[in-house]
Structure formats: C-alpha cells, structure tokens
C-alpha cells in the first residue's frame, strides 16, 4: 500500500481520526489561559493540581497524578500492586501494550513477570482468570485495541472485577480510550472506574492532545505513585505545556464521544456492505474498529487511489500487519469524519465497491 500511503496524506479530506496536532493548535490552547498565570514546578502548582483534581472527580477516585506518558504510569501502577502483595507477577491480555510495545520494560525495569490471559485473537474471560495462580494484579484494557477495540459485556466485566476483588488481586484499568467506550456501556467514567483499584487514561489518543496521561486511585496508592514517578524521572521541571494541551483537548472532545461512536457504526456498516471487505468487530463498540479485506491488495490500493483522485478523500488510514502478517487498517473516528458531507462518503463507498468489482472482472 506504499503508493496509497504516499498519496493519501495529500488529500484535502481524511475520514480517520483528528487533524494532526500543529503548533498553531497548541498556541490556540494557550490563548484560552490567563497569560500571567504561573506554571508548575516538579508536579506542583495550580495549573497541574487543579487539573488532576478535576480528572480525579470525573473518574470517581480520591487522587489523580499527571504523568508524561502512559507507559510510565502503567508500569508504576503494576509495580505498586506487586510491592503491596509481595508477588512479582501480573496478568494481562497477550496483545496488551506492555507485552508488545514496551520492549519488556516491566520485566527489565521492575523485575515483574507476566501471565498471558486467554488467546491473542479474543478477549480473555472469567474462565481464563480462574486458571491463574499467584498474581498481584490483572490489567484490563478497555477497549482491546489490537483486536479491533472489542469489549466484554458489562456483566462479564463486573464478574471479572469482582473475582479479583474477592481474592485480593489488584484490578488495573488501561483506560487509554476510556471515554470512547462510555456511550456503548451507557455508564459514566466514574461508574466504570468504580470496578477498578487504579485507572490510567491518555490525553493524546481520542482527545488529540500533545502527550500525557493520568493515573488515579485511592490516597495510599497515589502517594506511592508520586514516589515512583519521581524515581522514574517523571517529575520533570515543568509539565504545564502538556497540561495545557491535555486540558484544552479533553474539554473540547469529552462530550463528542457519542457522535464519534455513531459515526463509527455508520462507517463500519458501509464497509461491511462491500464484498471482500469486513470490519472487526462487525458492529463497533467504540469509535474504533479494524478493516480487513480478502480482495487483492494491489486492486484495493488502486481502487482507494481512484477514490482519492475523484473525491479528494482518503477513505482509510495507512495499513499495517497483524501478528499473522495479515494486512489491515486500524480506523478510529474523530473530528475529521464530521468535516466530510455524509453524502460524499456514501458516494465514495459506492465508487470503491464498483472499482473493486470492475477490477476483479478483468
């Protein structure tokens, strides 16, 4: 898909995600502030502490702390859980971020081992948990990104968290995309987070901020988190550039999540009507889904380029390969989808279907 990749970025309209964060966007966030307001210093100051309190209240947790990255926040959370239980083992999904994207940081930095729950191509279940012995914590990723953003049912999620709580196992939520799943569950952030002992959320994914994360939990847990954040170099001199962007984009997009999900449902339905193209899940449970295809890759690429040239519209983002080396597209709906006339999207989808059919007949 190299030709499509090189051309799609030149299209006037993209359906995927938010517009890229530019310096102009960052400056716009700063313009909403009192220009004389002081910044923070080593994690202290109104600009950071007020925002931490705002998020703690939203998540229904006693305290929250801002971290430069989710990688740091989650490793800290699991380290504390292991220290509190004197067990250096945690459990999570085989395609968890810590397992496949962090170069085994949890093991090398904290000497913590991991147990993989279930199988890579599905969500783990209560039965998978029941087969686990001697773990300090279970990490739940909602939604499970690497398998298309799938979710357990609310009832299943409650049962798994209850099972952990009854056995004194720390339940941690990788909620990088927490707000994106609230419309499906029909719950508030606090209602979801009440199931978990600790929660992490990201500000650069669905919210579109520059960077940064929040880790939240009870007072004792967060006192330890602040200590470990300092030990890992997370208390940099000033974090306010990240805070400003995080707060601005959080408030800008927090209430748009139902619209993003509605648009994801509409778009996935249109993709699934094209022979040779399907989405995982078939009916998205958040604003995210994966697009797979059985048609010839070169034919699909040529057809996507035809759509791009006719409508000045990139229907799909860059492709990637899964663990089985199958090519697919990871799609999540944000502000860019709303900038395109729905009738144009429908026409482009019909044109794509016709181009694939025409090409297959040659």
C-alpha positions, 0 to 999 in steps of 0.5 A, a space after each residue: 500500500 506504499 503508493 496509497 500511503 504516499 498519496 493519501 496524506 495529500 488529500 484535502 479530506 481524511 475520514 480517520 481520526 483528528 487533524 494532526 496536532 500543529 503548533 498553531 493548535 497548541 498556541 490556540 490552547 494557550 490563548 484560552 489561559 490567563 497569560 500571567 498565570 504561573 506554571 508548575 514546578 516538579 508536579 506542583 502548582 495550580 495549573 497541574 493540581 487543579 487539573 488532576 483534581 478535576 480528572 480525579 472527580 470525573 473518574 470517581 477516585 480520591 487522587 489523580 497524578 499527571 504523568 508524561 506518558 502512559 507507559 510510565 504510569 502503567 508500569 508504576 501502577 503494576 509495580 505498586 500492586 506487586 510491592 503491596 502483595 509481595 508477588 512479582 507477577 501480573 496478568 494481562 491480555 497477550 496483545 496488551 501494550 506492555 507485552 508488545 510495545 514496551 520492549 519488556 520494560 516491566 520485566 527489565 525495569 521492575 523485575 515483574 513477570 507476566 501471565 498471558 490471559 486467554 488467546 491473542 485473537 479474543 478477549 480473555 474471560 472469567 474462565 481464563 482468570 480462574 486458571 491463574 495462580 499467584 498474581 498481584 494484579 490483572 490489567 484490563 484494557 478497555 477497549 482491546 485495541 489490537 483486536 479491533 477495540 472489542 469489549 466484554 459485556 458489562 456483566 462479564 466485566 463486573 464478574 471479572 472485577 469482582 473475582 479479583 476483588 474477592 481474592 485480593 488481586 489488584 484490578 488495573 484499568 488501561 483506560 487509554 480510550 476510556 471515554 470512547 467506550 462510555 456511550 456503548 456501556 451507557 455508564 459514566 467514567 466514574 461508574 466504570 472506574 468504580 470496578 477498578 483499584 487504579 485507572 490510567 487514561 491518555 490525553 493524546 489518543 481520542 482527545 488529540 492532545 500533545 502527550 500525557 496521561 493520568 493515573 488515579 486511585 485511592 490516597 495510599 496508592 497515589 502517594 506511592 505513585 508520586 514516589 515512583 514517578 519521581 524515581 522514574 524521572 517523571 517529575 520533570 521541571 515543568 509539565 504545564 505545556 502538556 497540561 495545557 494541551 491535555 486540558 484544552 483537548 479533553 474539554 473540547 472532545 469529552 462530550 463528542 464521544 457519542 457522535 464519534 461512536 455513531 459515526 463509527 457504526 455508520 462507517 463500519 456498516 458501509 464497509 461491511 456492505 462491500 464484498 471482500 471487505 469486513 470490519 472487526 468487530 462487525 458492529 463497533 463498540 467504540 469509535 474504533 474498529 479494524 478493516 480487513 479485506 480478502 480482495 487483492 491488495 494491489 486492486 484495493 490500493 488502486 481502487 482507494 487511489 481512484 477514490 482519492 483522485 475523484 473525491 479528494 478523500 482518503 477513505 482509510 488510514 495507512 495499513 499495517 500487519 497483524 501478528 499473522 502478517 495479515 494486512 489491515 487498517 486500524 480506523 478510529 473516528 474523530 473530528 475529521 469524519 464530521 468535516 466530510 458531507 455524509 453524502 460524499 462518503 456514501 458516494 465514495 463507498 459506492 465508487 470503491 465497491 464498483 472499482 473493486 468489482 470492475 477490477 476483479 472482472 478483468 
